[in-house]
Structures are given as structure tokens and as C-alpha cells.
Amino acid sequence: MFGLSFGRGMTIAYFQQHAARLFIAGDNLDCRYARTYLRQNGITATQYMQNNLSTLYEAAEELVAMGNERMALYVTPANYRLCRSLTEAVKELDEGSRIVWFGNGLGMNGTSLPADIAADGLVLWEPEQTLLRLAEADDGWEEAVGGFIPVSRFTAWSVAAGKAVSQLDGEGSADTRLDRLNGIWEEALKQRWPVISSIKCADRNGYGHNIRTHSKERFSEDLNLALQQLGPERQLSLEGFHYLAGKRGRAAICEALEASRQLTAGYSAEIPLEWLLEQSEYTRLLQAGITQIIIRIPLTMNKLQFNEAFQLTESLKRTSAGVKLAAVLIDETTDILEGEAENTAALLTLWVNEGLLQAGDVQLDIAGLAPDEHKVPVPESIAAFLQRYLRQEEEQALINGFMAYMTGQYPHQVLGSGVKHIGYTEGEWNQATVQGLAEYSAINSAILFEHNPVRVPSSTDTMYAGPEGVWKRENEAYLEWERQSEQNSYYLSNAHQINRLGEYEYELQLNDFLHMEPLEIRQLQYSQAQEMNVAPSGRAPRFQLLNLESVEDMDRFLEDVELFSKSGMFRYAYEIQADLMESCRWSGVHSCAARQLPRIFVDGDDRISPCRGCAVIGQVGDSLDQLLTQVSVVSEEEQLLRGCRTCEIKDSCSKCSFLPEYLNRQQYCELRKKHKLLHRYMQMVQVFKGLSKYARSLQNIEVHELRVSLPACTHLWRQPEPHMPVSTAVLETVFLFFIGEQPMLFHAGSQKLMKLNEPMALILEGLMSGAERTELEQELMTRYQVEGEFAARLVTQALGLFAKEGCLMQAARAV
């Protein structure tokens, strides 16, 4: 939080979308301008900051607890639904709270704002001065004052707003009023605010939505201060550069940029297509150090515009080595003419074929969307271009969440802030209890509707652009869930479908997002695992999941574990390629996150379980505290009955308290004690799975080429005596393995992967097996026929390297 206060100050909040449909409470330049201006005029301004948002109600409680009855929410098309729900939640908690919405250009699109929003009003323009007037006002916010309109006047204002916008056709009027809002970057450096990789050139927040700019002198000062904070390795985004319609204004900014370009990795800016058509203008932009150009292309262009843009292609090709191009499609008309959209599609196709542009770097401008607009139809010709050239756009954060939901493996940093995933295992929710989900759902949560036997969702072919900045395809099931959630005053963050296609085949649908390729899932019981790579479609599915559902599955799984424990090797590719459902149960200490309830499963009777197929802990309608208490009670009872605190494997067992029907507590404990390296097996599977994605040396490696060093199974060091206790000197987070004959070291803590030579690997294996220094030196002398002094130096060097990399326990570092 910035500037925590109690009294008649103002709290500012901006819910920033950091990935599609996922938010943090962050900061931006508009908030900083407002916050700094309020403070300069004697008003305490507090910025709500939170990287790990919990439930909607907890966020509302935190806003109220900051002590300011006046709040300003920064609203964008992406966060509109969240701000609307949060405003309602704050008002429920504290009727005396006054909440105003503001945002860059928000007032321009107010005609579509519903009159029943819970906010007290809307800032139309001059947000800094307007928020100051509202902060200083002693009475209510019932009257429209300069730059502010109360919610009661929305209907009357909408007509005037439409006129105000129409007056700005063409260049609009510009002034240097931004110079009056000084001290932003000085304050950022003084208060050590988080780095923002952007600087403001201009905005449309002037009176009547006129353009506000900086003078060249003031912009230069801000630029130098911004670059001090940013550092030379990062690119700086020029906000509002495309508003600078006059050449003199652009030239002044370019001069300032060019003078400081050696202090940055370059600048990024949106540039209208017509500016680039003039060669001298394009050259000036390049000389200024603009290395990423986001070209603002009309969504529909006539033949003359197309021909002019076609001529630009050669200039772009000559400079493509030092400039990254992207495109944002601007809808400048009220009626989209398909014939003219074809010209735009033809231009995009040309540039993609020439290697100037990637289809994934083409977006539709959403700045002009009214906040409550969910999607904008894409012309057929543009849609055809995207379908031809667009590769699968990964919503990686949502996919990571899906895998956490299926495996139970959640990063520790996301725990304890509400339920992340709610699974409806029978396909549908109970409309009568939807509102109760708000008690559990984190703001960034997702509901997963697993195979639905009642209704199979269908899709149309129409493509849309959504306020999240993603392409969408209308999905009837999703629209129905969204409608039901709004009827029940429930903020639906994400709703995914797991649709059954066949006996073992499923398809994952993320919200109503467009998937260029289906997200296929193949799910088998572990006893069927050898059939994993035999897919009916002839290609491996995107997700391969193995489930332990029976004693037969467990026996097969433990056979693979036992072979690994004895040989350090894997028998089958599926062990690494597939993901084990509920793998948290079989992993190491702290792997079980059930006590924090990152996920819950709801059956057809609204009964809640913390894990798939385990005991019920409550019912939809119970409070989150009740569920957490019940989980904690069951966990404590189970660990007490099992004697976990004094167990021989207490430091390597996940201590799962919620077991499936085919397994009781005695069987679970016996299995874990018998297979003491089970946790190491699960760790190595995860290590290889991760490295195969990001390390070139591990891509396309056959499973039989991998060998893992274990305390009781070495490949260079002499094999330890069977059943002899091993006192390892190497940390659990350090993994030594071989790709063929090449030793590799991976440190999970530092995420560092290193190649080792054979003597270094031999020494590390010896340390894993508890060898003393003298034993290490003797083994080197015997194996490599070297003198004792040379062997001693090798050991010293190895110990120094391993200690430096944080591989050794404290006692071993002193050897």
C-alpha cells in the first residue's frame, strides 16, 4: 500500500490485467498523476496494491480498512466487470463509502454504462483536478460539478457525452496542461515506487476529452527521471504518442528521445499508419530510437489507402532487422464494410508473408470499447486471415492453473488467498447456490465444468475481439454461465469446460476464448498407461493424464517407482510425458496443500471435497472458515492417528489426509515407508518435465538415455552396501543425472542447469553417498591414476564449486 491513512483522504485502486482474466491490484501513470496531484494539494492519497488477490469480499474489506471513505477505481474495458462487482461489495460492507470511477477516456464511452451501477459517479475529464474537488467536498456527490457526473445523472449525460466526442473529429485541440501535473517521477524515485515501463506523451483527459501534452522541456525532465528508474536494459513505452497529430509536437518529443536513446534498450509506441507513409517521418521515428512500432491500421480501408500502405512494404523490409512491428486495428467507422475490411486483411497477409509481422501480434483496439461491451465482431475477411495465420495463442497462466487443478500441485506463493479452482465433477452447477460460491472464490479463480452429460455446449463460427485482448468465439454454455452468475450477483472470473469426446478423450475449453487448435486431453487409468501414446487422431494429445483409481493402478505405479529406486532409470516414456492426477498425494513434504483449500470439488448434491474422490468436508453455503476448520481438524486427527510427528519418513512424506476409497490410512503409510524414494521419483519426473520444455539439451531425449544418481544408486561412485544407512551431504534440491554419458547438475532452488565433467560428477555422487574427503581423494587416485596432491586439489575445487552453487549442507561446506 502507498500512503496508508485514516480520515478524509482518498484511496485509489487499479485492477491491472497481467494475463487474460487474471488481475493484480497494481499501479499506472494515470493513478500516479492523480495521487501526486492530490498529495501536492494536501490530500492523503493511498494506492491499494496487492499481487495475490484473495476473494472479492476480502479485497473489499481491505479497501474499507484503509480508512478513507472516498475511493477512486480506475476502470478499463478489461476490469469493468470486476470493478462493478467490487463496488457493490464495498457498498454492502460500508454504506458510507463514496466510490467514483475514472479512467483514460472512460467518459467518452459512457453512453453504454448502465444506470444501476453502485458507484456514486464518474469522472469525465481532468481526473486529477476532479478527484481533488471530490476529496475536498464536505457534502455528498449528488451534483454534477466540473469533470464529475453522479450516477443519478447518467441518462441525461449520455446525450451530451456523445456530442462532446463528435467535436473531436480530426486532430482535436491540444495544450500543455500536463506540465501543471509535475513531480510524478520525482515522487516515484523518492518513494521507491515499483518500476513502470512507460512514460506519458499525451492523453485525452483534458476538458471535453481534449488532448493534453507536455512541453518538450518537461517531457525531457520526466524522460531522464524515468530512465533513471527503468535502467538501460528495458524498453520504455510512450503512452499517447499517437495523439500528437501535429508534426512539430512529434518532432519535439523525438528530439528528446534521441538525446536519451543511449540510456535505454529503445522505445515502443503506437503509430498511425498514415504517419509511416511519409518516408522522412518514418526515418525520424527510427532515429529517435523507437524499436517497437505498433501500427494503428484502420479496420476497414479503401483501395487508395491500401495502395499507399502497399508502397510502405519495401521501407519496412529495409529496416526490419532493428524494428519489431505489431498492429492494432482501429475501428474508425460506425458501419463496417466487408469489402473494405478485405483490403485490411490483404495488407496484413502481405506483411505476414514478407516476414514483417506475426499474426499473433495483431490485435483489435479495445480502448474505444465502452466498459460494459464484452466483445466486438471481427469482419469475415479479418477472421479468415487470423484463422489461416494465427498460431495457437497460449493462455499459459490459465493452462498452468488447469494442471494444478488436475494434479493438486500448487505453487506455495498462491496458497492461502481463497479457492483458486472449483470443480463441478458432474458438469453443472446448482443455480440456487451459485451466490454461495462468492464466499470461496478468489478474484482470479476458475470454475471447471467437467464432462456434462446433460447438455453439450456448441459454438458458432463468429469471431470476436474481447476486452481481455484475446480473440473469442461465441460459446453458448459460457454465455449461459455468465448470465446466471450475473443474475446471482456472483463475479465469474473464469469458467472452463472439460468436454468428453470419447472413452478416454476430452477437450479443454478456456472460457469463450478462441483456440486455433483444440486443447485435447487423453486420460487413462495408470494400468492402461502403455496405451497412452496411441491416440485415435493419430497425434499425441496436448495433455496426457494418468489416474490411480484402483489397486491394480497402484501396483503398476509402484512397479515403476521401484525400478527407479533400484536403478535410477525410467522404463517408459509416459512416466515423464504424462501427468499423474492427484500427484500431490505421492510427492514430498509440504506437497499437500489441502489445508489451504486451493481447490474444491462439488458434486451434484452440492457436497464439497478438498480432493478428487475423497471424503466430504462440507456443503455449498458453509463459510470458507468452516471448510478450512474442517480440513484442519481432519488433517490433525489423521496425523495424530498415524504418528506422523515421529515417523521415520516425516521429512519426505506429503502426509495426505484425504485418501481415495481404495486406500486406507494403514495401507498409505505402509506404501510410503516401503517406497522411501517415492518422493524423489516424483521430484525427478517434475524436473525432467520442466527441463524438457525449456532446456535444449533435454529436448527429444529418449527416456532410456536418462540415468539419475541417488544416495543408494550411483553410476560412477561405488555402489553403497545394501540396507546401510546413507548420510548424504547434498541438499534435496540438487539433482545429478546423466544424458547418455554426459553428467548434468540441476539446482531446483536457483533453477540453474550445468554440465559437469566426469570427475566432478564422481565427487558429487560420493558426497550423495556420505563419503568422507579422504575417500573422495582415494577414489580419484585409483580411477584416474593421479597423484594424491592433484586429487586433493580436485576435491577442493569441487567442494568450492558445489558450496558456491548452494548444493551442500552446512556441515559439508566446512570439509
Protein Blocks (a to p, Z undefined) as FASTA:
>chain_A
ZZiaedjddcddddddfbghiacddddfklmmmmmmmmmnopacdddddfbdcdfklmmm
mmmmnopabdcddddfklmmmmmmmmmmmmmmmmmbccddddehklmmmmmpcfkbcbfb
dcfbhkllmmmmmmmpmbdckbccehiacfklmmmmmmmmmmmmmmmgcjbpadfklmmm
ghklmmmmmnopacdfbdcfbdckbghhiacdddfklmmmmmmmmmmmnopmbccddehk
lmmmbfklmmmmmmmmmmmmmmpgbdcddddfklmmpmklmmmmmmnopabdcddddfbd
cfklmmmmmmmmmmmmmmmmmpccddddddfbfbdcfklmmmmmmmmmmmmmnopacfkl
pccdfklpcfklcbdcddfklmmmmmmmmccdddfklmmmmmmmmnopacfklgoiajfb
dcdfkopacfklmmmmmmmmcfkbccdddddfkbccdddfbdcddfkopacdddfklmmm
mmmmmmnopacfbdcddddfblmlccddehjbdcfbacddddddfklmmmmmmcfklpac
fbdcdddfbfklmmmmmmmmmmmmmnopafbfklmmpccehklmmmcehkamklnopacc
ddfkopacfbehiacfbdehiafklmmmmmmmmmmmmmmmnommmgcklmmcgoiabdcf
klcfklmmmmmmmmmmlmmmmmmmmmmmmmmmmmmklgoiafklpccddfklcfkbccdd
ehiacddfbdfkbccddehjaccdddfklopacdddfklmmmmmmmmnopafklmmmmmm
mmnopafklmmmmmmmmmmmmmmnopacfklmmZZ
